[in-house]
Amino acid sequence: MTAAIRPRAVTLAALAALAVGLLPLTGCATLGLEHPPTAHQPLPTVDPTSPGPKASSRADGSTLTDDQARAALITESDLGAPWAATRGAATWRDGLLKASTSVGDCQRLLDALYADELLGAPARVAVGLDDADTDAQLRYQIGARRPADVDAALEWLRTMPVDCARFSATTENGLQEDIQVAQTPLPAVGDAREGLHVTVATTTSDDAPVLLTMDVAAVRVGDDAFAFTNAGLGDVPNDATQAAVQIGALRLADVRRQGRAQV
């Protein structure tokens, strides 16, 4: 389909073609990235954690309070400049991710990306961040599912580079998309993890090429889990993905450890 395109050029052309302005931020995420052949690990990894001794009263099995779950979210200060609190969902969310395909389980993947339900259910808490330099967006969430359900979601994500390595889809506006899915390396943190690199290539009705790049990551730490997407139009640096995985795992493990100490 299309070749790699410079982020700024693509952003201007695609935003003009897909929509105008920002949509109110909902439970959906926004995403993207260029992944390296091996995962960069700028921070120490986290040892696998054992379940805490306190029984959970939540249906998802988490022992975290709502305040603790919010404390486990990453912030713009964790990633540094130019990341800032999001201004709203990118217009290409509806323009590119709201699409249909008849190829096997790939529709489920598109629906999960659009609805921001990578772990198979709505997030417990979430935060959105924008990179003003590249127009990339990152949405990070603490999941609300039992460990066995998280592991099942991770196993399903693990099949996507095989079952949905390359497929076609059609947007609501009739754009034909060429979508490719590959596994992306993640730092060895937490108890279980999975990463995907997704590209969505198309051409608008006025023959403008569009390339959305997206990194997807999901990590379980004990009885809790986080997931996020990081995406943008054109090539988006992968550093934020690697940092978010490591910082997120460290923070979630620390919040869980503090929670057990208070028991």
C-alpha positions in Angstrom: 0.0 0.0 0.0 1.6 3.2 1.1 5.2 4.0 2.0 6.3 5.5 5.3 5.2 9.2 5.5 6.6 12.1 7.5 4.4 12.6 10.7 3.7 16.3 10.2 2.8 16.0 6.5 0.5 13.1 7.1 -1.1 14.7 10.1 -2.2 17.8 8.3 -3.5 15.9 5.3 -5.2 13.2 7.2 -6.9 15.4 9.7 -8.3 17.6 6.9 -9.6 14.5 5.1 -11.0 12.6 8.1 -12.6 15.4 10.2 -12.1 18.8 11.8 -11.2 19.5 15.4 -11.1 17.1 18.4 -14.0 15.0 19.7 -14.8 14.8 23.4 -12.7 12.1 25.1 -14.7 9.0 26.0 -13.8 5.5 27.0 -11.9 5.1 23.7 -8.2 5.3 23.3 -5.8 6.7 20.7 -2.5 5.2 19.7 0.6 4.5 17.5 4.4 3.8 17.1 7.5 2.5 15.3 8.9 -0.5 17.1 12.6 -1.4 17.3 13.9 -5.0 16.6 14.5 -5.4 20.4 12.9 -3.7 23.3 14.9 -0.9 24.9 14.9 -1.2 28.7 15.8 2.2 30.3 14.5 1.2 33.7 15.0 -1.9 36.0 12.4 -4.6 35.4 9.9 -5.8 38.0 10.1 -9.3 39.5 6.9 -11.3 39.3 4.6 -10.6 42.2 2.6 -13.0 44.3 -1.1 -12.4 45.0 -1.7 -10.4 48.2 -3.1 -12.2 51.3 -6.2 -10.0 51.6 -9.4 -11.4 50.0 -11.0 -9.0 47.5 -14.6 -7.8 47.7 -14.5 -6.7 44.1 -15.9 -8.8 41.3 -12.7 -8.4 39.3 -10.5 -9.8 42.2 -8.5 -6.6 42.6 -7.4 -5.6 46.1 -6.8 -2.0 45.1 -9.1 0.8 46.2 -10.3 3.2 43.6 -7.8 5.8 44.9 -5.0 3.2 44.6 -6.1 2.3 41.1 -5.9 6.0 40.1 -2.5 6.3 41.8 -1.3 3.5 39.6 -1.9 5.5 36.4 1.1 7.1 34.6 1.1 10.8 34.0 2.7 13.3 31.6 5.5 13.9 34.1 6.5 10.2 33.8 7.0 10.5 30.0 8.4 14.1 30.1 8.1 16.8 27.5 6.4 17.1 25.0 3.7 14.9 26.6 0.7 16.6 28.2 -2.8 15.9 29.3 -4.9 15.1 26.3 -7.1 17.7 24.5 -9.5 15.0 23.3 -9.8 12.0 21.0 -8.0 12.3 17.7 -10.3 12.7 14.7 -8.8 9.7 13.0 -10.3 7.4 15.6 -13.7 7.4 14.0 -12.2 7.9 10.5 -9.8 4.9 10.6 -10.6 2.5 13.5 -14.4 2.4 13.1 -14.2 -0.2 10.3 -15.5 -3.6 9.3 -13.9 -6.7 8.0 -15.1 -10.2 7.2 -11.7 -11.8 8.0 -11.9 -14.2 10.9 -11.3 -12.8 14.4 -9.9 -9.5 13.0 -13.2 -7.7 13.5 -12.8 -8.4 17.2 -9.4 -6.7 17.2 -10.7 -3.6 15.4 -13.6 -3.4 17.8 -11.3 -3.7 20.8 -9.0 -1.0 19.5 -11.9 1.4 18.7 -13.7 0.8 22.0 -10.4 0.8 24.0 -11.2 -2.6 25.5 -7.9 -4.5 25.0 -8.5 -6.6 28.1 -12.0 -7.5 27.0 -13.9 -5.0 29.2 -14.1 -1.3 29.9 -11.3 0.2 31.9 -11.5 0.7 35.7 -9.6 4.0 35.4 -7.9 5.6 32.5 -5.8 8.6 31.4 -5.1 10.2 28.0 -1.8 11.9 27.0 -0.8 13.9 23.8 2.6 14.3 22.2 2.4 17.9 20.8 5.5 17.3 18.6 4.2 14.3 16.7 0.4 14.5 17.4 0.6 11.0 18.8 -1.8 10.0 21.6 -1.4 7.5 24.4 -4.3 6.2 26.5 -3.4 4.2 29.5 -5.8 2.2 31.6 -6.0 0.0 34.7 -8.1 -3.0 33.9 -11.1 -4.4 35.7 -10.9 -8.1 35.1 -9.8 -11.2 37.0 -6.3 -12.5 36.4 -7.6 -15.6 34.5 -9.6 -13.3 32.2 -6.6 -11.0 31.7 -4.4 -14.0 30.8 -7.1 -15.2 28.3 -7.1 -11.7 26.7 -3.3 -11.8 26.5 -3.4 -15.2 24.9 -5.9 -13.9 22.3 -3.7 -10.9 21.6 -0.8 -13.3 21.1 -2.7 -15.0 18.2 -3.3 -11.8 16.3 0.1 -11.6 14.5 -0.7 -15.0 13.0 -4.5 -14.9 12.6 -4.6 -11.3 11.5 -1.1 -10.7 10.1 -2.6 -8.8 7.1 -6.2 -8.1 6.3 -8.4 -5.6 4.6 -11.2 -3.5 6.1 -13.7 -0.8 5.0 -14.4 2.3 7.0 -17.9 3.8 7.4 -16.8 6.4 4.8 -16.0 3.7 2.3 -12.2 3.9 2.6 -10.4 0.6 1.8 -7.7 -0.2 4.4 -4.7 -2.4 4.4 -4.1 -3.5 8.0 -1.0 -5.3 9.2 -0.4 -6.8 12.7 2.9 -7.9 14.2 4.2 -8.8 17.6 6.3 -6.1 19.2 8.9 -6.7 22.0 8.2 -5.5 25.5 10.4 -5.3 28.5 10.2 -8.4 30.7 8.1 -6.9 33.5 5.1 -8.1 35.4 3.8 -11.6 35.5 2.5 -11.8 31.9 2.5 -9.4 29.0 1.8 -9.0 25.2 2.6 -6.3 22.7 1.4 -5.7 19.1 2.4 -3.3 16.4 -0.5 -2.4 14.1 -0.4 -0.3 10.9 -3.5 1.0 9.0 -2.8 2.2 5.5 -5.4 3.8 3.2 -5.9 6.6 0.6 -8.6 9.3 1.1 -11.1 10.2 -1.6 -8.8 13.0 -2.8 -5.9 10.5 -3.2 -4.1 11.6 0.0 -2.1 8.6 1.5 -2.7 8.0 5.2 -0.7 5.7 7.5 -1.7 5.1 11.1 0.9 3.4 13.3 -0.2 1.9 16.6 1.6 0.2 19.5 -0.6 -1.9 21.8 0.6 -3.2 25.2 -1.0 -5.2 28.0 0.7 -6.3 31.2 -0.6 -8.3 34.3 1.0 -7.6 37.6 -0.3 -9.9 40.2 -4.1 -9.7 40.4 -4.2 -6.4 38.5 -3.3 -5.4 34.9 -2.9 -2.3 32.8 -3.1 -1.8 29.0 -2.5 1.1 26.7 -2.4 2.1 23.1 0.0 4.7 21.6 -0.6 5.9 18.1 -0.3 8.6 15.5 -0.3 9.3 11.8 3.0 8.5 10.1 6.0 7.3 12.1 5.8 7.7 15.8 8.8 7.1 18.1 8.6 3.9 20.2 10.4 5.3 23.3 7.1 6.2 24.9 5.8 2.7 24.6 8.8 1.1 26.2 8.9 3.7 29.0 5.1 3.4 29.7 5.4 -0.4 30.0 8.3 -0.2 32.5 7.0 2.8 34.5 3.5 1.3 34.6 4.7 -2.0 35.9 6.9 -0.5 38.5 4.1 1.9 39.7 1.4 -0.8 39.8 3.7 -3.2 41.7 4.5 -0.4 44.2 0.9 0.5 44.7 0.0 -3.2 45.3 2.9 -3.5 47.7 1.8 -0.4 49.7 -1.8 -1.8 49.8 -0.6 -5.1 51.3 1.5 -3.2 53.9 -1.7 -1.4 55.0 -3.5 -4.7 55.7 
